[in-house]
């Protein structure tokens, strides 16, 4: 029986993606129960806490969406990045293997250096440039070393409904909306290419990947197509009819922080057909997000402090 019919534990459930994964999984009639755990319930850097939680929940699936993220913060505190993204991943994956649960580790397009031709599929060799990508690649290895049946899901450029409750930082879309709502035009990098991904679509595909009892290993799960960060920002602001459209920028034109990979669009050669059928172009997904959650995203944008290192 595939694990999607059993009990799920979502780590990092207070975040943008973790919240979407828990919400989508909870609404799926095939899944018996979903337990949400944020850092207050389980600090994955503490082995005893992680093992205690797994014993209490007895999950069939553990989605590890707990992450120390942000290019700037990871470069400033690499020890913390590795402790959460790699060592924490090892603790979770090993605890899952010992408990007979399947682990899904959420990773990033930043495991690639952005210099390769065309979109990256799962056969492309990773070559991360930055601490964030390096620590996430280490987490991938730790997860799959714990069990070859575990899954690694690489994704990118997430947008989606703000999680319930107070957030510490605004995401990219919220930053852009906040500036536009205040009548300020944002300068956004127009030279970095990635794959915009709607968190609800990603969550649906992760659920279906497990329902298909997919083989272990890495999978690339994003919406179809690619864009620059400026292209995504322009589509967000224009989609809500806000007047302060962003301006394209290039590195060095008022931008700060370490250089990011130039082009990391993702594609997949491993997704089962039943999962691939759920995919759609990112512009279609963005239109649905803005139609259903635009007002909430605007409200969150006005109240949340900005990320210091957005593209």
RAHU-V97606 format. One record per backbone hydrogen bond with DSSP energy under -0.5 kcal/mol. CO is the residue of the C=O (numbers start at 1). NH is the residue of the N-H. If there is no record, write none. Layout:
<<CO & NH> <CO & NH>>
//
This chain:
<<2 & 5> <3 & 6> <6 & 32> <6 & 33> <7 & 60> <7 & 61> <8 & 35> <9 & 11> <9 & 63> <10 & 13> <10 & 37> <11 & 65> <12 & 15> <15 & 19> <16 & 20> <17 & 21> <18 & 22> <19 & 23> <20 & 24> <21 & 25> <22 & 26> <23 & 27> <24 & 28> <25 & 28> <27 & 29> <28 & 31> <30 & 32> <33 & 8> <34 & 36> <35 & 10> <37 & 12> <37 & 13> <38 & 41> <38 & 42> <42 & 44> <43 & 46> <45 & 47> <46 & 50> <47 & 51> <48 & 52> <49 & 53> <50 & 54> <51 & 55> <52 & 56> <53 & 57> <54 & 58> <60 & 102> <61 & 9> <62 & 64> <62 & 104> <63 & 11> <63 & 65> <64 & 106> <67 & 69> <70 & 74> <71 & 75> <72 & 76> <73 & 77> <77 & 81> <78 & 82> <79 & 83> <80 & 84> <81 & 85> <82 & 86> <82 & 87> <83 & 88> <86 & 90> <87 & 91> <88 & 92> <89 & 93> <90 & 94> <91 & 95> <92 & 96> <93 & 97> <94 & 98> <95 & 99> <96 & 100> <96 & 101> <97 & 100> <102 & 62> <103 & 105> <103 & 151> <104 & 64> <104 & 106> <105 & 107> <105 & 153> <107 & 155> <108 & 111> <109 & 112> <111 & 127> <113 & 262> <120 & 267> <121 & 124> <130 & 134> <131 & 135> <132 & 136> <133 & 137> <134 & 138> <135 & 139> <136 & 140> <137 & 141> <138 & 142> <139 & 143> <140 & 144> <141 & 145> <142 & 146> <143 & 147> <147 & 150> <150 & 217> <151 & 105> <152 & 154> <152 & 219> <153 & 107> <154 & 221> <155 & 109> <157 & 197> <159 & 199> <171 & 175> <172 & 176> <173 & 177> <174 & 178> <175 & 179> <176 & 180> <177 & 181> <178 & 182> <179 & 184> <180 & 183> <186 & 188> <186 & 247> <188 & 249> <189 & 230> <191 & 193> <192 & 229> <193 & 264> <194 & 196> <194 & 227> <196 & 223> <197 & 159> <198 & 202> <199 & 203> <200 & 204> <201 & 205> <202 & 206> <203 & 207> <204 & 208> <205 & 209> <206 & 210> <207 & 211> <208 & 212> <209 & 214> <210 & 4> <210 & 213> <217 & 152> <219 & 154> <219 & 221> <220 & 222> <224 & 282> <227 & 194> <228 & 232> <229 & 233> <230 & 234> <231 & 235> <232 & 236> <233 & 237> <234 & 238> <235 & 239> <236 & 240> <237 & 240> <237 & 242> <238 & 241> <243 & 245> <247 & 188> <249 & 190> <250 & 253> <252 & 254> <262 & 193> <265 & 120> <272 & 275> <272 & 276> <273 & 277> <275 & 278> <276 & 279> <280 & 224> <281 & 284> <281 & 285> <282 & 286> <283 & 287> <284 & 288> <285 & 289> <286 & 290> <287 & 291> <288 & 292> <289 & 293> <290 & 294> <293 & 297> <294 & 298> <295 & 299> <296 & 300> <297 & 301> <298 & 302> <299 & 303> <300 & 304> <305 & 170> <307 & 310> <311 & 189>>
//
